[in-house]
Structures are given as structure tokens and as C-alpha cells.
Amino acid sequence: MMNKFRERLTQEGVLVADGATGTMLQRAGLPVGAPSELWVLENPEGVKALHRSYIEAGSDIILTDTFGGSRPKLAKNSLGERVIEINRKAAELARQVAGDEVLVLGDIGPTGELVEPLGPLSQAEAVRIFAEQADGLAAGKVDAILIETMSDLNEAAAAVEGVRQATNLPILVTFSFDTRGRTMMGVKPSKAAKTMAGLGVDVIGANCGRTLSETLEAIQEMRQAVDGAVLMAKPNAGLPRLDAGDSVYDVTPEIVAEYALKFTALGVKIFGTCCGSNPDHIRAIAQAVHGKEPH
């Protein structure tokens, strides 16, 4: 039987992903500096409420609250021994809200460590770290695994290998291009696209980043590099500025909706938003790309 996610990729139309997780949970009361994964254990209803708000706004896809769910990241908050439990439960929470219609992506972010030859983390250990997290997500019944906000090709390749050791679920990989059109580690969009396409992942793309226009340029370069690629974009709502001690993002839902049409004109199949966004941004995107009111 074909995987539900792969089946949806073959169907007509754009799939709308969700928006920010961390900034939204902070608005809901998550203490600043606390990992959002803490609420998977301590406030599961708060996590489910966030998922529900995005689905009601029009999301066809939601991400699990596990961006920092790898052992090195969780260990910084004394949660390193609970990797499987946290990832499985986060997936189950998303699944409970998503039902059968909305897709759930198991979210995997960078380890926060430098992978050899740039740093001390060996490629083999990085693979083990990602496999462990993917194992927990797969146990919670996600539809696919999203490896996101990558900047190092070696770490991204280790993540793909680790996920494949743990599960045969579809894999999406997105990079963050935030340094003069490259990732923080100097990777160009074309190089990222070709490398990930060579590894046979299902979807490639860009997320986070500095501005909508820069992310659009990165997607354009990816499209030119790998013509037949299935593309995903999840840009930030601009860059934050401090206002009375709070981070404020100035990109409005209307602006994001305009850009959604620019991204989908390049053939982007999955479009959502990243840091600083909220359900209003997703509602505007859904109306723009689907031409109708969300659920």
C-alpha cells in the first residue's frame, strides 16, 4: 500500500503546512528559554491546542513538537534519556489532533553539534543520534520525517542515513539559507538540492532564513539545479525586532499570502511558515493557494 504522504504528493494542488511552534507556545505560556519539547510531557493539551489552531486555519500538514528532540539537545535540559518517549508522545499528540485527513511530519532539527570534519561529532555518532529520534517519531505513527533548518551537508546526510536506519517513511530535507544566499556553513541551494536529490529523498527545500525574498531565491536555485524535485518552503515571517523586550515580526499575513503565490508559481508543493508566524498567516496562505475559506 502506498504511503499516505507519498500519495498526497501525487495529487493536484498545494499542501499547506503549519507555522511557528516555539514562538506560539511561548505566547501560550511556555517560559522563555525552556525547550518546547518540555510541554510534550508537562502540558500536552497546550501542544494539542497549537496543532488544532493550525488545522482550523487551513493546514494540510502539521509538524510534531520535536525540533530539538535529539539526545544532545534534550540533554541540555536533563531530558536526554527520554528521547524515545518524548518523540513518540509528540507524534501521538499530533496524530490525535490530525485524524486521518491531516498529515503529520515528524520534525527533526540539527543536533546543535558540529559534525566532522567541522567539529568533534563523528558521522557515525550523528547517524545514531538521528536514528534514535526517528525511531521515536515512527513509533508515534507520523506520516513522514522532516529534517529541517540544516546548514551542513554532512549533518544532513547523517540525518537521512539515521532516519533510514530507523524507518522506511518518506523523508523531506530543508536547509536554512541565511548568509548571503548560503547556509551558515557556506552551502549553496544548488549544492544542497543536488546532494539531497542524489540521496533519493522525497522532498527538498528551504525553511527559516532571513527574508521571504531570499528564501524564494533559494527555491528558484534549487528548482534550476534539480528540475524534477518536489519542493517545500517554510520561510520566517521576516526577521524579529525587539519592542519593549518582546520579539516582533513585521511580515503580515497578507504579505505571506502574496509570497505563497510566488513560491507555488515555482512549483512548490508544500508551503508553510516558520519563526514568528501564527494561524493568521496560515489562514491567509490557505485562502490564497486554495482559493477558499479554511476548515
C-alpha positions as CSV (number, residue, x, y, z in Angstrom):
1,M,0.0,0.0,0.0
2,M,1.4,3.4,-0.9
3,N,2.4,5.6,2.0
4,K,-0.3,8.3,2.6
5,F,2.2,11.2,2.4
6,R,3.6,10.0,-1.0
7,E,0.0,9.5,-2.3
8,R,-0.8,13.1,-1.4
9,L,2.3,14.3,-3.2
10,T,0.9,12.8,-6.4
11,Q,-2.4,14.6,-6.1
12,E,-3.2,18.0,-7.6
13,G,-2.8,21.2,-5.6
14,V,-0.6,22.7,-2.9
15,L,-0.3,21.3,0.6
16,V,-0.3,24.0,3.3
17,A,2.0,23.3,6.2
18,D,1.7,24.9,9.6
19,G,3.5,27.9,11.1
20,A,5.8,28.5,14.1
21,T,5.9,26.3,17.1
22,G,8.3,27.8,19.7
23,T,7.1,31.4,19.5
24,M,3.4,30.3,19.6
25,L,4.0,28.1,22.7
26,Q,5.8,31.0,24.4
27,R,2.7,33.1,23.8
28,A,0.7,30.4,25.4
29,G,2.9,30.4,28.5
30,L,6.0,28.3,27.8
31,P,8.8,30.0,29.8
32,V,11.3,31.8,27.6
33,G,14.4,29.6,27.3
34,A,12.5,26.4,28.1
35,P,12.6,23.8,25.4
36,S,9.2,23.5,23.6
37,E,9.5,19.7,24.0
38,L,9.0,20.1,27.7
39,W,5.3,20.7,27.1
40,V,5.0,17.4,25.3
41,L,5.5,16.0,28.9
42,E,4.1,18.7,31.1
43,N,1.4,20.4,29.0
44,P,0.2,18.1,26.3
45,E,-3.1,19.9,26.0
46,G,-1.2,23.1,25.2
47,V,0.7,21.3,22.3
48,K,-2.6,19.8,21.0
49,A,-4.3,23.3,21.1
50,L,-1.5,24.7,18.9
51,H,-1.9,21.8,16.4
52,R,-5.6,22.3,16.4
53,S,-5.3,26.1,15.8
54,Y,-3.2,25.5,12.6
55,I,-5.6,22.8,11.3
56,E,-8.5,25.1,11.8
57,A,-6.6,27.8,9.9
58,G,-6.2,25.5,6.9
59,S,-3.1,23.4,7.4
60,D,-3.0,20.2,5.5
61,I,0.3,19.3,7.3
62,I,1.4,19.7,10.9
63,L,4.8,19.2,12.4
64,T,5.5,17.4,15.7
65,D,6.8,19.5,18.6
66,T,10.3,17.8,18.3
67,F,12.6,20.3,16.5
68,G,15.0,20.0,19.5
69,G,14.1,16.4,20.2
70,S,17.5,14.8,19.6
71,R,19.6,13.4,22.5
72,P,22.2,16.3,22.5
73,K,19.6,19.0,22.5
74,L,17.4,17.3,25.2
75,A,20.4,16.5,27.3
76,K,21.0,20.3,27.8
77,N,17.7,20.2,29.9
78,S,18.3,16.9,31.6
79,L,15.9,15.1,29.2
80,G,18.5,13.1,27.2
81,E,17.3,9.7,28.5
82,R,13.8,10.4,27.4
83,V,14.4,10.8,23.7
84,I,12.2,7.9,22.5
85,E,9.4,8.8,25.0
86,I,9.3,12.5,24.1
87,N,9.3,11.9,20.3
88,R,6.8,9.1,20.4
89,K,4.4,11.1,22.6
90,A,4.8,14.3,20.5
91,A,3.9,12.2,17.4
92,E,0.9,10.7,19.2
93,L,-0.3,14.2,20.3
94,A,-0.2,15.5,16.7
95,R,-1.8,12.3,15.4
96,Q,-4.7,12.6,17.9
97,V,-5.5,16.1,16.6
98,A,-4.7,15.4,12.9
99,G,-7.1,12.4,12.5
100,D,-7.0,10.8,9.1
101,E,-7.1,13.8,6.8
102,V,-4.2,16.0,8.0
103,L,-0.7,14.7,7.5
104,V,1.8,14.6,10.4
105,L,5.5,15.2,9.8
106,G,8.0,14.1,12.4
107,D,10.2,17.1,12.9
108,I,14.0,16.7,13.3
109,G,16.3,19.7,13.7
110,P,20.1,20.0,13.9
111,T,21.9,18.4,16.8
112,G,23.5,21.7,17.8
113,E,26.9,20.0,17.5
114,L,29.5,20.4,14.7
115,V,29.9,17.2,12.7
116,E,33.3,16.1,11.5
117,P,35.4,17.4,9.8
118,L,34.0,20.7,11.1
119,G,33.8,19.5,14.7
120,P,34.1,16.7,17.2
121,L,30.8,14.8,16.5
122,S,31.6,11.8,14.3
123,Q,29.4,11.0,11.3
124,A,28.6,7.6,12.8
125,E,27.5,9.1,16.1
126,A,25.4,11.7,14.3
127,V,23.7,8.9,12.4
128,R,22.9,7.1,15.7
129,I,21.5,10.3,17.2
130,F,19.2,10.9,14.3
131,A,18.2,7.2,14.1
132,E,17.1,7.3,17.8
133,Q,14.9,10.3,17.3
134,A,13.4,8.9,14.1
135,D,12.7,5.7,15.9
136,G,10.5,7.5,18.5
137,L,8.7,9.5,15.8
138,A,7.9,6.4,13.8
139,A,6.6,4.7,16.9
140,G,4.2,7.6,17.3
141,K,2.8,7.0,13.7
142,V,4.0,10.0,11.8
143,D,3.4,10.0,8.0
144,A,6.9,11.2,7.1
145,I,10.1,12.6,8.6
146,L,11.1,16.3,8.0
147,I,14.8,17.0,8.6
148,E,14.8,20.8,8.7
149,T,16.9,24.0,9.2
150,M,20.0,22.2,8.1
151,S,23.2,24.1,7.3
152,D,25.8,21.4,7.0
153,L,25.7,18.8,4.2
154,N,27.4,16.2,6.3
155,E,24.9,16.6,9.1
156,A,22.0,16.4,6.7
157,A,23.4,13.3,5.1
158,A,23.9,11.7,8.5
159,A,20.2,12.6,9.3
160,V,19.0,10.9,6.2
161,E,21.1,7.8,6.9
162,G,19.9,7.7,10.5
163,V,16.2,8.1,9.5
164,R,16.6,5.3,7.0
165,Q,18.1,3.0,9.7
166,A,15.1,3.5,11.8
167,T,12.2,3.6,9.4
168,N,11.2,3.4,5.7
169,L,9.0,6.5,6.0
170,P,9.3,9.3,3.3
171,I,12.0,11.9,4.0
172,L,11.9,15.7,3.5
173,V,15.0,17.8,3.9
174,T,15.1,21.6,4.1
175,F,18.0,23.9,4.6
176,S,18.2,27.4,6.0
177,F,19.8,29.9,3.7
178,D,20.6,33.0,5.8
179,T,24.2,34.1,4.9
180,R,24.4,35.9,1.6
181,G,22.3,33.2,-0.2
182,R,24.1,30.3,1.5
183,T,23.7,28.3,4.7
184,M,25.7,29.3,7.8
185,M,28.2,26.6,6.7
186,G,28.5,28.1,3.2
187,V,26.3,25.6,1.3
188,K,24.6,26.9,-1.9
189,P,21.0,26.0,-2.6
190,S,22.0,24.2,-5.8
191,K,24.6,22.1,-4.0
192,A,22.1,21.2,-1.2
193,A,19.5,20.3,-3.8
194,K,21.8,18.1,-5.9
195,T,23.2,16.3,-2.9
196,M,19.8,15.5,-1.3
197,A,18.4,14.5,-4.7
198,G,21.4,12.2,-5.0
199,L,20.4,10.6,-1.7
200,G,16.9,10.0,-3.1
201,V,14.9,12.0,-0.5
202,D,11.2,12.6,-1.3
203,V,11.2,16.4,-0.9
204,I,13.8,19.1,-0.8
205,G,13.5,22.8,0.1
206,A,14.3,25.8,2.3
207,N,12.9,26.9,5.7
208,C,13.6,29.6,8.2
209,G,16.2,32.0,6.7
210,R,16.3,35.8,6.8
211,T,13.6,37.1,4.4
212,L,10.9,35.8,2.2
213,S,12.6,37.1,-0.9
214,E,15.9,35.4,-0.1
215,T,14.1,32.1,0.6
216,L,12.3,32.5,-2.7
217,E,15.7,32.9,-4.5
218,A,17.0,29.8,-2.8
219,I,14.0,27.8,-4.0
220,Q,14.4,29.2,-7.5
221,E,18.1,28.0,-7.5
222,M,17.0,24.6,-6.2
223,R,14.4,24.3,-9.0
224,Q,17.0,25.1,-11.6
225,A,19.5,22.6,-10.1
226,V,17.1,19.7,-9.9
227,D,14.3,20.2,-12.3
228,G,12.1,17.4,-11.2
229,A,12.4,17.9,-7.5
230,V,9.4,18.1,-5.2
231,L,9.9,21.3,-3.3
232,M,8.9,22.6,0.1
233,A,9.3,26.1,1.5
234,K,8.6,27.3,5.1
235,P,10.1,30.8,5.4
236,N,10.2,33.0,8.5
237,A,7.8,35.9,8.9
238,G,10.8,38.2,8.4
239,L,13.4,39.0,11.0
240,P,12.5,39.8,14.6
241,R,13.0,43.2,16.2
242,L,12.8,44.0,19.8
243,D,9.9,46.1,21.0
244,A,9.7,46.6,24.8
245,G,11.7,43.5,25.3
246,D,9.5,41.3,23.0
247,S,10.4,39.9,19.7
248,V,8.2,41.3,17.0
249,Y,7.9,40.0,13.4
250,D,6.6,42.6,10.9
251,V,5.6,40.4,8.0
252,T,1.8,40.4,7.8
253,P,-0.5,37.5,6.8
254,E,-1.3,39.5,3.6
255,I,2.4,39.7,2.6
256,V,3.0,36.0,3.3
257,A,-0.1,35.1,1.2
258,E,1.3,37.2,-1.7
259,Y,4.6,35.3,-1.4
260,A,2.8,32.0,-1.2
261,L,1.6,32.5,-4.8
262,K,5.2,33.4,-5.9
263,F,6.5,30.2,-4.3
264,T,3.8,28.0,-5.8
265,A,4.4,29.6,-9.2
266,L,7.9,28.0,-9.0
267,G,6.2,24.6,-8.4
268,V,6.5,24.5,-4.6
269,K,4.2,21.6,-3.5
270,I,4.4,22.3,0.3
271,F,4.2,25.8,1.7
272,G,4.0,27.0,5.3
273,T,5.8,29.4,7.6
274,C,8.4,29.3,10.3
275,C,9.5,31.6,13.1
276,G,7.3,34.5,14.1
277,S,4.2,33.2,12.2
278,N,0.8,32.2,13.6
279,P,-2.5,30.7,12.5
280,D,-3.5,34.1,10.8
281,H,-0.6,33.6,8.4
282,I,-1.6,30.1,7.6
283,R,-5.2,31.1,7.1
284,A,-4.1,33.7,4.6
285,I,-1.9,31.2,2.8
286,A,-4.7,28.6,2.6
287,Q,-7.1,31.2,1.2
288,A,-4.5,32.3,-1.4
289,V,-3.5,28.9,-2.7
290,H,-6.8,27.1,-2.3
291,G,-9.0,30.0,-3.2
292,K,-11.4,29.2,-0.4
293,E,-12.0,29.5,3.3
294,P,-10.2,27.0,5.5
295,H,-11.9,24.4,7.7
